[in-house]
Amino acid sequence: MKRRLINAVCILLLLSSAVFLLMPHVSREITKKDMDDKISRFETAVSNTETLPDEDDETASDSQNSPSGAVYSEEGVTTPINVNKLYEDSKAYNKALADHQDMGKGFTDSVLYLPDYGIYDGMYGYISCSAIGLYLPIYLGATDENMSYGTAHMSNTSLPTGGENTHCVLVGHTGYFGRTFFDNIRNLEKGDALTIKTYFNTLTYEVVSYKQIGPTDTNDLFIQKEKDMLTLVTCSQWGTRRYMVQCERII
């Protein structure tokens, strides 16, 4: 009887160890599938959206050239999305920010309320980089909740609309249990390309620099005159530092 009890305890310990070892892998696969599904639905909605003209084309007004709308479908429910309004409000926010950028206001607020545009899954777009296998939804507001499902736009920085005098900053976790977010951005090299796709455009950026900064250092996150920039930020050295990758628009 004693031997059977010992054997049972040993088996339970082995099973518990196996579950503990498999949990991160299973969690990563479940999370990856969920993010892939969201990106796939996003792509379906975007396929119903007109394409914006070249942003330097001044021959027509925004109202004539902005996409008029998209349709998002999930579980049999179809939702119209006002892409035109989303684009116009995003550009207006960026213009106001370029005139006055205050990094002291915090970074967690969503700068736009997406349900007002018919977007109920929280996705503004997604970022991809084949060099490091990065495919993540973009959510507005650098909250813990948003960063537990993808990457988050840091409020008081530009939305990814493209154009001069914009600097979009995206933040993401590193070392999050069972999920891979910005863990691999340290492997990015100068010249690597990253793409941001939204309902109204596709922007391609090239890595130009990377470095570590202090947890409260925002000097490198401000808009730079006449530049179109993207910066990725994640934790480093057990949260005591931040690792930053800066990119400039090429397409």
VEXDO-165622 format. One record per residue (C-alpha): x, y, z; residue in three letters. Coordinates in Angstrom, 2 decimals. Each point is the difference from the previous one (the first is absolute). Layout:
# residues N
+---------+---------+---------+------+
!      px !      py !      pz ! type !
+---------+---------+---------+------+
!       X !       Y !       Z !  ALA !
...
+---------+---------+---------+------+
# end
This chain:
# residues 251
+---------+---------+---------+------+
!      px !      py !      pz ! type !
+---------+---------+---------+------+
!    0.00 !    0.00 !    0.00 !  MET !
!    2.82 !    2.36 !    0.89 !  LYS !
!    1.80 !   -0.78 !   -3.26 !  ARG !
!   -3.17 !    0.67 !   -2.01 !  ARG !
!   -0.41 !    3.35 !    1.72 !  LEU !
!    3.61 !    0.94 !   -0.77 !  ILE !
!   -0.45 !   -1.05 !   -3.65 !  ASN !
!   -3.19 !    2.05 !   -0.25 !  ALA !
!    1.74 !    3.05 !    1.45 !  VAL !
!    2.88 !   -0.44 !   -2.45 !  CYS !
!   -2.39 !   -0.25 !   -2.94 !  ILE !
!   -1.85 !    3.13 !    1.14 !  LEU !
!    3.29 !    1.86 !    0.32 !  LEU !
!    1.05 !   -1.10 !   -3.50 !  LEU !
!   -3.34 !    1.05 !   -1.46 !  LEU !
!    0.14 !    3.33 !    1.81 !  SER !
!    3.51 !    0.62 !   -1.33 !  SER !
!   -1.07 !   -0.87 !   -3.53 !  ALA !
!   -2.98 !    2.37 !    0.21 !  VAL !
!    2.22 !    2.77 !    1.39 !  PHE !
!    2.50 !   -0.44 !   -2.82 !  LEU !
!   -2.67 !   -0.13 !   -2.70 !  LEU !
!   -2.09 !    2.91 !    1.25 !  MET !
!    2.11 !    2.81 !   -1.51 !  PRO !
!    0.10 !   -1.74 !   -3.39 !  HIS !
!   -3.74 !   -0.69 !    0.00 !  VAL !
!   -0.74 !    3.55 !    1.12 !  SER !
!    2.19 !    1.43 !   -2.77 !  ARG !
!   -1.76 !   -2.12 !   -2.63 !  GLU !
!   -3.47 !    0.98 !    1.25 !  ILE !
!    0.96 !    3.69 !    0.10 !  THR !
!    1.59 !   -0.17 !   -3.45 !  LYS !
!   -3.13 !   -1.58 !   -1.48 !  LYS !
!   -2.19 !    2.65 !    1.61 !  ASP !
!    2.17 !    2.83 !   -1.38 !  MET !
!    0.18 !   -1.64 !   -3.43 !  ASP !
!   -3.82 !   -0.29 !   -0.05 !  ASP !
!   -0.38 !    3.67 !    0.91 !  LYS !
!    2.46 !    1.07 !   -2.69 !  ILE !
!   -1.78 !   -2.22 !   -2.54 !  SER !
!   -3.38 !    1.61 !    0.79 !  ARG !
!    1.65 !    3.39 !   -0.20 !  PHE !
!    1.40 !   -0.82 !   -3.45 !  GLU !
!   -3.46 !   -1.09 !   -1.16 !  THR !
!   -1.44 !    3.33 !    1.11 !  ALA !
!    2.82 !    1.94 !   -1.65 !  VAL !
!   -0.60 !   -1.84 !   -3.28 !  SER !
!   -3.36 !    1.83 !   -0.15 !  ASN !
!    1.65 !    3.38 !    0.43 !  THR !
!    1.02 !    2.35 !   -2.79 !  GLU !
!    3.68 !    0.86 !   -0.28 !  THR !
!    1.24 !    3.44 !    0.98 !  LEU !
!    1.86 !    1.94 !   -2.68 !  PRO !
!    3.58 !    1.17 !    0.42 !  ASP !
!    0.08 !    2.26 !    3.07 !  GLU !
!    1.91 !    2.61 !   -2.01 !  ASP !
!   -2.80 !    0.28 !   -2.55 !  ASP !
!   -1.52 !    3.41 !    0.65 !  GLU !
!   -2.36 !   -0.04 !   -2.97 !  THR !
!   -2.97 !   -1.34 !    1.93 !  ALA !
!   -1.49 !    0.44 !    3.45 !  SER !
!    0.21 !   -2.51 !    2.82 !  ASP !
!   -3.75 !   -0.56 !   -0.09 !  SER !
!    0.20 !   -1.08 !   -3.63 !  GLN !
!    3.02 !   -2.25 !    0.39 !  ASN !
!   -0.30 !   -1.54 !    3.45 !  SER !
!   -1.47 !   -3.52 !    0.04 !  PRO !
!   -3.73 !    0.13 !    0.59 !  SER !
!   -0.34 !   -3.06 !    2.19 !  GLY !
!    0.71 !   -3.64 !    0.73 !  ALA !
!   -2.00 !   -2.95 !    1.29 !  VAL !
!    1.15 !   -2.07 !    2.97 !  TYR !
!   -1.56 !   -3.42 !    0.59 !  SER !
!    0.29 !   -2.28 !    3.01 !  GLU !
!   -2.22 !   -2.90 !    1.02 !  GLU !
!   -2.62 !    0.92 !   -2.57 !  GLY !
!   -0.25 !    3.63 !    1.13 !  VAL !
!    0.85 !    2.61 !   -2.64 !  THR !
!    1.09 !    3.46 !    1.11 !  THR !
!    0.53 !    3.00 !   -2.33 !  PRO !
!    3.15 !    1.97 !    0.75 !  ILE !
!    0.27 !    3.71 !   -0.71 !  ASN !
!    3.55 !   -0.01 !   -1.34 !  VAL !
!   -0.35 !    3.46 !   -1.50 !  ASN !
!   -0.75 !    1.53 !    3.40 !  LYS !
!    2.72 !   -2.06 !    1.69 !  LEU !
!    2.59 !    1.25 !   -2.48 !  TYR !
!   -1.06 !    3.64 !    0.27 !  GLU !
!   -0.02 !   -0.06 !    3.82 !  ASP !
!    3.36 !   -1.77 !    0.12 !  SER !
!    1.57 !    2.62 !   -2.25 !  LYS !
!   -1.57 !    2.79 !    2.05 !  ALA !
!    1.39 !   -1.49 !    3.22 !  TYR !
!    3.49 !   -0.23 !   -1.53 !  ASN !
!   -0.11 !    3.58 !   -1.23 !  LYS !
!   -1.01 !    1.29 !    3.43 !  ALA !
!    2.72 !   -2.12 !    1.61 !  LEU !
!    2.66 !    1.36 !   -2.35 !  ALA !
!   -0.95 !    3.51 !    1.11 !  ASP !
!    0.30 !   -0.90 !    3.69 !  HIS !
!    1.27 !   -3.32 !    1.37 !  GLN !
!   -0.13 !   -0.43 !    3.78 !  ASP !
!    1.66 !   -3.19 !    1.22 !  MET !
!   -1.02 !    0.79 !    3.56 !  GLY !
!   -3.65 !   -0.91 !   -0.56 !  LYS !
!    0.51 !   -3.76 !    0.24 !  GLY !
!   -0.11 !   -2.78 !   -2.56 !  PHE !
!   -2.90 !   -2.30 !    0.83 !  THR !
!   -3.05 !    1.81 !   -1.37 !  ASP !
!   -1.44 !   -0.98 !   -3.35 !  SER !
!    0.27 !    3.10 !   -2.19 !  VAL !
!   -3.09 !   -1.07 !   -1.99 !  LEU !
!   -3.08 !   -1.92 !    1.12 !  TYR !
!   -0.13 !   -2.71 !   -2.66 !  LEU !
!   -3.64 !   -1.12 !    0.56 !  PRO !
!   -1.00 !    3.44 !   -1.33 !  ASP !
!    1.32 !   -1.20 !   -3.37 !  TYR !
!   -1.57 !   -3.45 !    0.16 !  GLY !
!    3.15 !   -1.76 !    1.28 !  ILE !
!   -0.81 !   -2.19 !    3.00 !  TYR !
!    3.00 !   -2.33 !    0.19 !  ASP !
!    2.36 !    2.83 !    0.97 !  GLY !
!    2.36 !   -0.46 !   -2.98 !  MET !
!    1.26 !    3.12 !   -1.70 !  TYR !
!    2.20 !   -2.09 !   -2.29 !  GLY !
!    2.93 !   -2.38 !    0.29 !  TYR !
!    3.78 !    0.00 !   -0.24 !  ILE !
!    2.05 !   -2.65 !   -1.79 !  SER !
!    3.68 !   -0.74 !   -0.52 !  CYS !
!    1.05 !   -3.17 !   -1.82 !  SER !
!    3.62 !    0.37 !    1.22 !  ALA !
!   -1.04 !   -0.96 !    3.54 !  ILE !
!   -3.39 !   -1.65 !   -0.60 !  GLY !
!   -1.91 !    2.92 !    1.51 !  LEU !
!   -3.76 !    0.20 !   -0.63 !  TYR !
!   -1.91 !    1.91 !    2.68 !  LEU !
!   -3.30 !    1.90 !    0.21 !  PRO !
!    0.30 !    3.68 !    0.93 !  ILE !
!   -2.23 !    1.34 !    2.79 !  TYR !
!   -0.36 !    3.60 !    1.11 !  LEU !
!    1.33 !    0.89 !    3.44 !  GLY !
!    3.00 !   -1.55 !    1.78 !  ALA !
!   -2.02 !   -1.88 !    2.62 !  THR !
!    0.96 !   -3.36 !    1.49 !  ASP !
!   -3.15 !   -1.50 !   -1.52 !  GLU !
!    0.84 !    1.17 !   -3.53 !  ASN !
!    3.60 !   -1.17 !    0.32 !  MET !
!   -1.18 !   -3.44 !    1.11 !  SER !
!   -1.66 !   -0.51 !   -3.41 !  TYR !
!    2.41 !    1.70 !   -2.40 !  GLY !
!    1.88 !    3.27 !   -0.29 !  THR !
!   -1.32 !    3.34 !    1.23 !  ALA !
!    0.15 !    3.51 !   -1.41 !  HIS !
!    1.47 !    2.42 !    2.51 !  MET !
!   -2.38 !    2.93 !    0.35 !  SER !
!    1.47 !    3.47 !   -0.56 !  ASN !
!    1.94 !   -1.43 !   -2.94 !  THR !
!   -1.17 !   -0.05 !   -3.62 !  SER !
!   -2.48 !   -2.49 !   -1.37 !  LEU !
!    1.41 !   -2.01 !   -2.95 !  PRO !
!   -1.51 !    2.00 !   -2.86 !  THR !
!    3.28 !    0.82 !   -1.73 !  GLY !
!    1.21 !    3.44 !   -0.96 !  GLY !
!    2.57 !    2.53 !    1.13 !  GLU !
!    0.11 !    1.07 !    3.64 !  ASN !
!   -1.31 !   -3.32 !    1.30 !  THR !
!    1.62 !   -2.37 !    2.48 !  HIS !
!   -1.99 !   -3.06 !    1.01 !  CYS !
!    1.22 !   -1.80 !    3.13 !  VAL !
!   -1.11 !   -3.59 !    0.63 !  LEU !
!    0.72 !   -1.81 !    3.26 !  VAL !
!   -0.04 !   -3.73 !    0.70 !  GLY !
!    0.86 !   -2.52 !    2.68 !  HIS !
!    3.13 !   -2.13 !    0.20 !  THR !
!    0.13 !   -3.18 !    2.06 !  GLY !
!   -3.78 !   -0.23 !    0.37 !  TYR !
!   -0.86 !   -3.51 !    1.22 !  PHE !
!   -1.13 !   -2.22 !   -2.87 !  GLY !
!   -0.14 !    2.81 !   -2.57 !  ARG !
!    2.44 !    1.57 !   -2.43 !  THR !
!   -0.42 !    3.71 !   -0.66 !  PHE !
!    3.07 !    2.26 !   -0.36 !  PHE !
!    2.47 !   -2.62 !    1.27 !  ASP !
!    1.80 !   -0.17 !   -3.36 !  ASN !
!    0.32 !    3.67 !   -0.91 !  ILE !
!    3.54 !   -0.19 !    1.40 !  ARG !
!    0.82 !   -2.12 !   -3.06 !  ASN !
!   -0.95 !    2.77 !   -2.42 !  LEU !
!    2.89 !    1.44 !   -1.97 !  GLU !
!    0.42 !    3.26 !   -1.88 !  LYS !
!   -1.77 !   -0.23 !   -3.34 !  GLY !
!   -2.61 !   -2.54 !    1.12 !  ASP !
!   -3.51 !    0.91 !   -1.17 !  ALA !
!   -3.17 !    0.18 !    2.10 !  LEU !
!   -3.52 !    0.57 !   -1.29 !  THR !
!   -3.03 !    1.54 !    1.64 !  ILE !
!   -3.37 !   -0.64 !   -1.61 !  LYS !
!   -3.11 !    1.93 !    0.97 !  THR !
!   -3.47 !    0.27 !   -1.51 !  TYR !
!    1.17 !    2.81 !   -2.24 !  PHE !
!    3.65 !   -0.61 !   -0.91 !  ASN !
!    3.11 !   -2.19 !    0.11 !  THR !
!    3.22 !    1.60 !    1.25 !  LEU !
!    3.50 !   -1.48 !   -0.22 !  THR !
!    2.82 !    1.11 !    2.30 !  TYR !
!    3.69 !   -0.82 !    0.15 !  GLU !
!    2.03 !   -0.48 !    3.20 !  VAL !
!    2.52 !    2.82 !    0.38 !  VAL !
!    1.13 !   -0.30 !    3.63 !  SER !
!   -0.47 !   -1.81 !    3.30 !  TYR !
!    1.11 !    0.60 !    3.57 !  LYS !
!   -0.92 !   -0.31 !    3.66 !  GLN !
!   -1.56 !    2.90 !    1.86 !  ILE !
!   -1.22 !    0.68 !    3.52 !  GLY !
!   -3.55 !   -0.99 !    0.98 !  PRO !
!   -1.13 !    3.64 !    0.11 !  THR !
!    2.14 !    1.38 !   -2.85 !  ASP !
!   -2.23 !    1.44 !   -2.75 !  THR !
!    2.53 !    2.15 !   -1.86 !  ASN !
!    0.15 !   -2.40 !   -2.96 !  ASP !
!   -3.78 !   -0.34 !   -0.27 !  LEU !
!   -0.85 !    3.52 !   -1.10 !  PHE !
!   -1.02 !    0.90 !   -3.54 !  ILE !
!    3.00 !    0.98 !   -2.13 !  GLN !
!   -0.55 !    2.78 !   -2.51 !  LYS !
!   -0.84 !   -1.17 !   -3.55 !  GLU !
!    0.54 !   -3.66 !    0.90 !  LYS !
!   -2.39 !   -2.96 !   -0.12 !  ASP !
!    1.12 !   -2.34 !    2.78 !  MET !
!   -0.91 !   -3.19 !    1.85 !  LEU !
!    1.51 !   -1.04 !    3.34 !  THR !
!   -0.41 !   -3.32 !    1.80 !  LEU !
!    0.59 !   -0.12 !    3.76 !  VAL !
!    0.17 !   -2.94 !    2.41 !  THR !
!    1.35 !   -0.80 !    3.46 !  CYS !
!    3.64 !   -0.92 !    0.53 !  SER !
!    2.16 !   -1.10 !    2.93 !  GLN !
!   -2.95 !   -1.24 !    2.07 !  TRP !
!   -1.95 !    3.20 !   -0.50 !  GLY !
!    2.73 !    2.40 !    1.13 !  THR !
!    0.71 !    1.17 !   -3.57 !  ARG !
!   -1.81 !    0.27 !   -3.34 !  ARG !
!    1.19 !   -1.33 !   -3.35 !  TYR !
!   -0.91 !    2.24 !   -2.92 !  MET !
!    0.06 !   -0.59 !   -3.76 !  VAL !
!   -0.44 !    3.07 !   -2.20 !  GLN !
!   -1.12 !   -0.14 !   -3.63 !  CYS !
!   -0.61 !    2.43 !   -2.83 !  GLU !
!   -2.60 !   -0.28 !   -2.76 !  ARG !
!    1.21 !   -1.27 !   -3.37 !  ILE !
!   -3.31 !   -0.82 !   -1.77 !  ILE !
+---------+---------+---------+------+
# end
